[in-house]
Amino acid sequence: MDTGTHIAMGVALGGIATLDPAVQQNPALFGAVVVGTVIGSHAPDFDTILKLRSNALYLRHHRGVTHSLPLVLLWSLIIPMLLYLIIPGIPFLNLWLWVLLAVSIHVFVDVFNAYGTQALRPFSNKWIAHGFINTFDPIIFGAHVVGFVFWMLGANPAITFLIIYFLLVFYYLKRYWQKRVLERKIRIFYGEVEGIVTSPTIKQNIWRLAITTKDSFYVARAIDGNIQIVDQFDRKPLPNNKLMATARQDKNIAAFLSFSPVYRWELKEYDDYTEVRFIDLRYRSKDHYPFIAVAQIDDRQRILNSYTGWVFSEQKLQDKLLIEDKYQ
């Protein structure tokens, strides 16, 4: 989910915590729980700071180890310990349990969008991405805003948000059912489908789709349940040669390949180097695929420049390659 929704969930969880008798009877504990659930609801995304270092490092770790089982426990211990130092004497166990719930909910809701998480690390490095809730969902965020309004008007926050979350369960089930209907249509039409990546948009009736068959990649949109193919690419295996081996050793290319489940690749030869480009097919926007990885390799198999990340024009990409080269 987006930062705003995670924080909203933390505040809502603080309201639900008033069900706890210890929280009801101790204003200091209530304040600590609200602060703790808000911080805990955002804590796994503190890895965003890795962007300051490099996009490759960010891709390698965002929603990876920071969303893993050991880090869920670590976040839920560090935050209450810091709050306990500020407000000594408050019931630590109650505070820890509410913060643990906040951190766990953050990781849990992240598995439902197309980006996903590695929530089962260290037992599995598999990305779990169910792809039926948008990163920012106006229904979910709006439901929290409604809850805050009722809270400010004097409604019981615990009852208010329990009702809202009960209703949101049915909303999640509805979106899951919509995804399954789309997948069923695709499998009926294409037969042997090896993979389907669904990416809901901010609009309830529009979905982005990336479909993998034995020989092709299809990029599609579903509007009101009607599937429209917008692009088709031949599915070509990566060449087993020195050029591709060199490219895959680059940190930016390696980070991209570790994260992207469906992509195509292309080569462009220039006078002084060959450019290897990988293009993620999940995020088509206005006839453009903005999430890419690029490496420029000379005849001696040296990587001159490389980059991975989001770019929305060829000129922006070339500018970023020059910046990356400057700091290598």
BELVENCOR-V831071 format. One record per pair of residues at least 24 apart in sequence whose ideal C-beta (glycine too) atoms are under 7 Angstrom apart, sorted by the first residue. I is the first residue (numbers start at 1). GAP is how many residues later the second one is. Records with the same first field share a line. If there is no record, write none. Layout:
I = GAP, GAP
//
This chain:
1 = 108, 109, 134
2 = 133, 134
3 = 39, 42
4 = 137
5 = 131, 135, 136
6 = 35, 36, 39, 100
7 = 31, 34, 35
8 = 133, 136
9 = 32, 96, 135
10 = 27, 28, 30, 31, 32, 92
11 = 27
12 = 132, 135, 149
13 = 24, 28, 85, 88, 89, 92
14 = 24
15 = 136, 142, 143, 146
16 = 141, 142, 145, 146
17 = 81
18 = 139, 140
19 = 139
20 = 74
22 = 69, 72
23 = 71
26 = 64
28 = 59, 62
29 = 61, 62, 65, 66
32 = 51, 55, 58, 63
33 = 62, 65
35 = 48
36 = 43, 44, 47, 59, 62, 63
37 = 61, 62, 65
39 = 40
40 = 35, 36, 39, 59, 62, 63
41 = 61, 64, 65
43 = 32, 36, 60
44 = 27, 31, 59, 62, 63
55 = 253, 254
56 = 195, 196, 199, 252
59 = 196, 197, 200, 249
60 = 195, 198
63 = 47, 52, 53, 54, 55
64 = 54
65 = 56
67 = 40, 43, 50, 51, 52
68 = 50, 51, 53, 54
69 = 52
70 = 52
72 = 31, 32, 35
75 = 28
76 = 24, 27
114 = 83, 84, 85, 168
131 = 48, 66, 67, 68
132 = 43, 44, 46, 47, 66, 68
133 = 39, 42, 67
134 = 66, 67, 68
136 = 66
138 = 64
139 = 32
140 = 28
143 = 25
175 = 25
181 = 44
182 = 25, 40, 45
185 = 42
186 = 25, 41
195 = 67
197 = 64, 65, 85
199 = 83
208 = 74, 76
210 = 52, 71, 72
212 = 50
217 = 45, 47, 64
219 = 62, 65
230 = 54
233 = 31
238 = 27
242 = 59
243 = 31, 33, 54
244 = 32
246 = 51, 55, 57
247 = 29, 48, 50
250 = 45, 53, 56
252 = 41, 43, 54, 55, 56
253 = 25, 40, 42, 53
255 = 53
256 = 37, 52
272 = 26
273 = 24, 25, 31
288 = 24
294 = 27
296 = 25
//
